[in-house]
Amino acid sequence: MSKKLKFVIACEVIDNVRLMQPHGMIPYTLYKHYGYDAEVVTYKNGEYSYLDNELKGLKIRFLRHFFSKKFKPPFFWYLARNAGKIDVLMVYNVKKRPIYYGLIYKLFNPRGFLYVKADTALPAFNFYVENAFFPYKYYMRTLGKLFLKKCNAVSFESSLPYQHNKQVSEDKKLLIPCGFDPDIVKGLSVQERTFAEKENIVLHVARMGSHQKNTEHLVRSIAKMQLPDDWRFIFIGSQTNGFHHFREAFVREHPELEERMEFHEHIQSKAELYNFYSRARIFCLPSRIESFGNVLVEALYFGNAIAATETIPSVQDLVDEGRNGVMFSIKNDNDLAQKLEQLMQDSEKLESMSVCARDYAEKHLNWKNALQPLHEKIQRHYAHIN
């Protein structure tokens, strides 16, 4: 098609961190590789340093709050006024506000292309109303069904919800995992180390202390291992006060392990963060739940064997039947310790996983390749209606 299509993601909370996640990377990739006029529309949430370097060229529009941050009619007003100028509207998740945004868009632009990224680990949408009173539950389920009917494409991040969801018709479903842009790494001049150049590091990147991330489980597991002399653990991310107290108590109980654990606060610089991934040989994610786990994609790209909770749906895909890493159960207190210990002691197996992880990321998790099915679906849509 000769016309440059206007692609907009409408999402209230997109901060600098989310720009490097699907919220920003999907429009950026469509702009960079497929020639879309892509724009992020959100409320301003802090500063956006990634626009100056990593995501240079991505447009962003900030809508103003009206009266207070809780009163947000300008977002609805923007969509009502601009729907006709938007060829593709992307909304994030299947809950109340994205449903409203999508329905407003299709009301004012019925020929437009509505795309929803279903950020879910569940095989069915509950529209976030499970505990609501009946009239509201019925109302939202009715709106949700209408919304899914109006959508032109719904993408799932992992195979489990993609295969088992029956609320979305098969012709609208896409399997699009979270991805990675190798050009960003090259632009930051990060050294991409071979397995032989890596260090014996187990890396963990998360918001430490949050119930979801379950970092404490990894820390406790360290005390249960027979650690080879040259292995250590690096933890990166913000830490709650509760986690600080937990960490101090753990070190008092196991002072011999203090030098084996290195902690860093949240690292804003992608170049600095990617250097840690490049140095590490294993990446561990003991989360109780994740819709996908973007950090796993970064880990695989840099050739980290991954060790992740078996209940995270994306892990079933990302370990690739054991070629890229291992899954463990958090219901078994010793499973993580045993799996990590086995990996650390088997350098040959670890090297094979590192090579396979990198190959898997290049083939399946490159944003350009991952988004090609969406691009082709959009092109077919406009070829048909024109």
N, C-alpha and C positions, 0 to 999 in steps of 0.2 A: 504494500500500500504506500502511496506517495505522501499521504497526510501523516504528520507527526501526531500521534495520539497523546491526549492529555491524561496522565495517570496521577491520581491523588489518593493518599492514605489519610483518612480522617480519624484521628485518635486523640483523646484529650490529654493523655499523659505520655508524652514522648520526650525524654530528657536526653542528655548527651550520651549516657550509657546505652540507652535503647536504640540510638542511631546506629550503633555497631551490631545490633541484633536485627531480627527480621523487620521490625518497624521501619528502620532506615535502609537496611541492605536490600530489601526487595525493590523499593522505588529507585535506589541508587543503581542497582544492577540493570534494571530495565532502561534507565537513562543511559548508562554507560555502554552497554552491549547491544541493546535492541532499539535505541533511538527514540525512546519515549520522552515527552516533555513531562518529567516527573516532579512531584511536589509533595512535601510533608506539611499537613495542616494540623496544628495543635495549639495548645496554650503554652506560653513560655514557662519552662521549668529549669531555671538556672542558665548557665552558659553552655555554649555548643562548640567546644574547641575542635571536635572532629571534623567540622565543616571546613576548617581552614587547611587541612592536610589530607587525612585519610579519605574523606568523602567530598573532596573539592568538586564543585559543580552541582551538587544536590541542592535543589531549592527548598526553602522552608518558609511557611507563612504562619505568623503568630496571631491568633485571634485574641481580642481583648475580653477580659472578664467584665461582666455587667453588674454593677452595684457591689457584688462580692464574689469570691471564688466559688461559692456554691450555686450561684445563679448564672446559668450559662446559655441563655437563649441565642447569643450570637453564633454559636456553633450550628444550631438548627437553621438560623437565619442565613448563614453563609451557604449551607447546602441548598436551601430553597432558592436562593438567588443565583447560584452558580452551577446547579446540576446540569443545565443544558450545555455548559462549556466543558464538562468533565466526561471524557470518553470511558474511563475506567475508574470506578471508586473502589478502594480497598478499605474494608473495616476489619478490626482485629477482635476475634472472639465472638461467640454467640451468646450475648447477654443483652441487658436492657438497652443501653445507649447505642451500641453498634446496630442493634435491630432497628431502633428508631432512625438512625442515620441512613441505613440501607433502604428502608421503606420510604423515607422522604426523598431520597435520590431517585428511586424508581417511579415515584409519583410524578416528579417534575421532569424526569428523563427516562421514560419507559423503554426507549431503545438503547439506553446506555448499558454498560457491562458492569455488573456488581460482583465483586470478588470478596469472599470472606476467608481469612486465615483462621482456621479453627484451632486455637491454641488449647488443645485438650488431650488428655491421656485416656479419656473414657470412650467407650464404644457408642454412647448415645448422649445427646444434648438434654440437659434437664432445665436449661434456660435460667439456672440459678434461682429457682423458686421452690425447691423441695420443702422448705420449712415455712412457706408463706401461707396465709389464710386462703381458703378455697377460691373466692371470686378473683383475687389477684392472680393466683396460680393458673386458673383457667384462662384469664385474660392474656397473660404472658405466653402461655403455651399456644394459644391461638395466634398471637402475633408472631411467635417464633416459627410456627409452621408456615405462615404466610411469607415470612422473611426467607426461609429456605426455598420456598417455591419460586420466589422472585430472583434469587441468586442465580448468576450464570456460572459461577465456579466456586467450589468449596474445597480448600486444600487441607489435608491432614499431614502431620509431621512424621508419623510412624505407622508401620504396617498394621498394628493391632486395631486402632480406631478406624483406620482407612478401610480395612477389610470387613469389619463387623458393623459399622454404622449403616442402618437401614432407613434413616430419616432423610438422607440425601440421595437423589436418584443417581444411578451409576454414571450417566452421561455428564454429570456435573462434578464428580469427585476427582481430585488430583492428589497424588502423593508427592509432597514437596518437603523434604527434610530441611532443617536449618542448615545453612551453608557457610562457606568461607571464601574470601576473595584473596587469592595468592598475590595479586598485584599490589595489595596494600602492604603485605610483608616485604615485597621487593622495594616498594617506595620508601619504606622505613629503614631499609638497609640492615635488616635483622639477619644474623648469621644462621643459616639452616644447617644444623649439624647432622652428620651421619651418626649411626649408632655408636661407632667406635669413638667418636668425638664427644659423645654425651657423658654425663656424670651419673653416678649411682644415686639418683634423687627420686623420691616419690613426691609428686606435687599435688597440692590440693588448693583450689581457688573457689572461694565461697564467702557468703555472709556468715561468719562464724558466730554461733550462739543462737541462730534461728532454728526453730523446731524442724523446719523443712530440710535444712542442709545437713543436720545430724553430724556435725564435725566431731562432737564428743566421742562418737562411736569409733572413729578412726584413731583418735588420741588414745582411747582405752585399749584399742587393739595393738598399739605399738608395744605396750607393756607385756603382751602375751606372746611376742615373737622372739625367736632366737636371731637377733639381727646380725648379719654379716658386718664386719668391722667398718667397711667403707661406705655403708648406706646411711642416708639421712633423709629427713622429711622436711619439706618447705611448705608452709601455710601462707596463703595470700588472701587478704580480704579484711573488711571491717569486722570489728569484734564488739559484741555486746558486753555490758558490765558483768553479766552473769557468766559469760564465757571467760572473761579475765579471771574471775574468782575460781572457776573450774580449773583453768590452766595453772594458776598458782598452787592450788591444792594438789594437782597431779604431780607437779615438779617436786613439791615437798615430799610426796609419797615415793616418787621415783627419781631422785636426784641424778642418778646415773644416766638418765635419758635426756636431760636438759640440753646437752650439747648436740644431741641427735635431731633436735627440733628447732627450726628457724622460722620465726613469724614476721610477716610484713603486713602493714596496713594496706588498705585498698590502693592499688597502683593505677593512676589515671593514664599514664603514658603507655600506649599500646606497644611501642618499641621495647620498653623495659619489661613489660609483662610477657611479650612473645619471647624475649630472651630466656626467661625462666622455662617456658614450655620447651624451647629448643635445647636447653641443658638437661632436662629431665628425661628419664627412661620410662617411668610409670606415672600415670595420672589416676588419682583415686577420688571417686564421688560416692559417698555413703548416704545420699539423700533418701529421705523417706518417700518423697514424691517429687517428680518433675514432669512438666508437660513435654519437655524434650531434653534440655540440658545443653545450652550453647557451648559451655566450657568443654564438653566432650568433643565437639567438632574441632575446636582449636587444638585440643590435645592430639587428636588423630592426625591432623594436618602436620604437626611437628614430630610425628613418629613416636608418640607416647603409647605404650600398651596401656589400655584402660582397665581399671577395676571398678565396677559400678554395681549398684544395687539391682538385683534381678527384677524388682517390681517396677522399675522405670521403663515404660513401654519402648522408648527409643533404644534402650540398651540391647533389646532383643535383636534389633537391626544392626546396631553399631559394632557389636562384638563379632558379627559375621561368623557365627557358628564356632567361635573360639579362636579364629585366626587373628583378631585384633586385640584380644584381651579376655578377661574373665568376668563372670557375674558372681555375686555372693548374696547370701541372705542375711538381713539384719535381725531376723528372728533367732538365728543361731549366733550366739555371742562370740564364738571362736572361728566362724567361717572366714571372715575377712582376714584375720591374722594368719590363718593357715594358707589362704590363697596368695596373699602378698609374700609370705615367707617362701613359698614354692617358686614364685616368679623371681624373687631376688636371688635364689640359689641356682637358677637354671638360665645362664647367660645365653645359651644357644637358642632356647625357646623364646626368650625375651627379644633377642635380635630378630628372629623371624616375625614376631608380632609387630615389632617396630616398622619393619619394611612393609608388611601387609597393611598396617594402619595407614601409612602414608599413601600407598597405592589406592586404598579404599577411599580416602578423603579426596584424592585427585579425581577419581572416577565418579563418585556419587555425591560429594559434598561441595563441589565447586559451584558457587552461586549461579554462574552463567549457565552451566549444564542443568542445574536443578530447576531453574525457572523457564527453561525452553518450552515445556508442556503448557505452562500458563500463557506465554507469549503466543504460541501457535493457536491456542483456544481463543484468545482475543482476536487474532487475525481472522480466524474462520468466522467468528461472530460478525465482524464488520464486513467481511467479504460477502456473507449471506444477506445481510440487511441492505447492502448497497447494490 
